[in-house]
Amino acid sequence: MKNYKIDRYRPGDLVEIIELFKTTVREVNKQDYTPEQIMAWAPDEVDQKFWARRLNRYTTLVARTDDGIVGFGVLSPNANIEMLYVHKDHQLEKTGTDILYELEKKAREKGMKKLTTQASITASSFFEKMGFKTIAKQKQLLRGVSLEGYSMVKNLEE
Ligand SMILES: CC(C)(COP(=O)(O)OP(=O)(O)OC[C@H]1O[C@@H](n2cnc3c(N)ncnc32)[C@H](O)[C@@H]1OP(=O)(O)O)[C@@H](O)C(=O)NCCC(=O)NCCS
């Protein structure tokens, strides 16, 4: 049941968003990555100032219920979906679809012609369903640990 609304990020969301991110990576993405990779991706200590700057400057949308945040997504000024995370207890309820749809709307409003993303192994099927195409396998180095993923693109003009 959809009881959330999607709106802009507010600075007061930061701590809850970081917590959601850590929990989702640790509980959901662990199906596709080693424990070492998971802890490099979502370490105990994250750089809060870096996160705050990015979420403030980029287009960040948050799906919120009366009980808290159930997902968030981040679009960069160069048309990249930087982040898209849904709460571990609310996977597969279409929250990711709804957030991505709203981010795509914002992208079109800004005149963006295509979107890119660096999808995790876990999220690649989701992004394919949303119309993204894989252009390359990629490896990202995070805190000295290599993580596999996919470089994907979606044409917004079709
Ligand atoms: C990827 C993610 C954001 C998708 O959000 P979601 O709300 O769970 O997905 P939705 O319910 O909107 O799913 C839409 C479709 O994608 C499919 N899908 C979603 N996740 C999937 C997965 N891991 N594997 C296969 N299909 C998946 C759903 O089955 C659904 O298909 P349908 O339309 O045929 O029913 C969410 O699973 C998530 O937080 N993943 C972990 C974090 C992550 O990897 N984020 C990306 C960072 S690169």
The ligand as an ORCA input file, in Angstrom:
! r2SCAN-3c Opt
* xyz 0 1
  C      16.959     -1.140     -6.727
  C      15.871     -0.614     -5.804
  C      16.057      0.893     -5.602
  C      14.509     -0.899     -6.466
  O      13.484     -0.343     -5.663
  P      12.138     -1.157     -5.324
  O      11.154     -0.185     -4.763
  O      12.473     -2.332     -4.486
  O      11.702     -1.680     -6.767
  P      10.237     -1.650     -7.422
  O       9.277     -2.289     -6.495
  O       9.929     -0.274     -7.887
  O      10.516     -2.623     -8.678
  C      10.189     -2.328    -10.013
  C      10.464     -3.553    -10.852
  O      11.852     -3.909    -10.764
  C      11.968     -5.251    -10.284
  N      13.096     -5.362     -9.365
  C      13.377     -4.558     -8.327
  N      14.495     -4.980     -7.695
  C      14.889     -6.083     -8.359
  C      15.974     -6.986     -8.201
  N      16.904     -6.835     -7.241
  N      16.093     -8.022     -9.055
  C      15.184     -8.199    -10.034
  N      14.126     -7.375    -10.258
  C      14.001     -6.336     -9.420
  C      10.680     -5.523     -9.551
  O      10.386     -6.902     -9.494
  C       9.667     -4.756    -10.372
  O       9.307     -5.521    -11.523
  P       7.774     -5.627    -12.019
  O       7.442     -4.230    -12.495
  O       7.846     -6.631    -13.098
  O       6.982     -6.036    -10.822
  C      15.891     -1.331     -4.430
  O      15.761     -2.714     -4.635
  C      17.130     -1.106     -3.605
  O      17.145     -0.258     -2.715
  N      18.197     -1.921     -3.839
  C      19.383     -1.902     -3.047
  C      20.192     -0.635     -3.246
  C      20.771     -0.501     -4.631
  O      21.420     -1.400     -5.139
  N      20.504      0.675     -5.207
  C      21.082      1.066     -6.433
  C      22.376      1.709     -6.153
  S      23.432      1.497     -7.506
*
